[in-house]
């Protein structure tokens, strides 16, 4: 239940934009994707007179290669998440301080990952490109039954959950990667995701002030719709089994806890029965962390 109309809620949130944008600018770390790609390891593919990729070119394990492809496709799918934000927070307005900045920062991840993985031949570039095209065409939700109209607070909660989940996944992946440069690339991505998660959770905090009920029910919806990373990739079941232990119920409980702590949910007063029930579900989930 929302006490404010959608437009009024977005306007109320916009009042927090300058302060939160400035805070994020202070915390964000700037880096250049091209500096982290070992270009000297690159060589032409057959189209330009070289050799096409073959499995023995890859020096990574099947598990790491599958997990890298999953996170690459997640990052490739940035346009889908951008569209979700732009439904309520248009990038051509002052909201570019959130939507535009987040999109530009997150886009670095797909750029550096794809360049690194293609140059080092860590994975099949044809397979990765074909999967990218299919995945982005399908959008944010890959199955028609999952598609629904989201509220502004559900969108912000979804992105907050998404960033915390992605950072946790990347950190698990880092522990399996021996290559020093790739490990550092993943560290930079995880640091970005943590900063972006904090940014979105700060907006959820602003939402609590503007409309506590809408914000709490939005968070509850986002937490109850977490999909394991890679679960929405077509024909990827066998690969996902290789890294299935990267996420479990404790992972999702930790996501809930970070949001609970970030917005101080314990002290939030909800008015509707729906929001009160949602608050209890969120706190119960976070208590398992």
BELGI-V811601 format. One record per helix or strand. SS is the DSSP state (alpha for helix, beta for strand). FROM is the first residue (numbers start at 0). TO is the last residue. If there is no record, write none. Layout:
ss=<SS	SS>
from=<FROM	FROM>
to=<TO	TO>
//
This chain:
ss=<alpha	alpha	alpha	alpha	alpha	alpha	alpha	alpha	alpha	alpha	alpha	alpha	alpha	alpha	alpha	alpha	alpha	alpha	alpha	alpha>
from=<5	16	32	38	45	54	61	77	93	98	124	143	151	179	211	236	243	248	264	272>
to=<13	26	35	40	47	56	75	87	96	118	137	145	173	209	223	240	245	262	266	285>
//
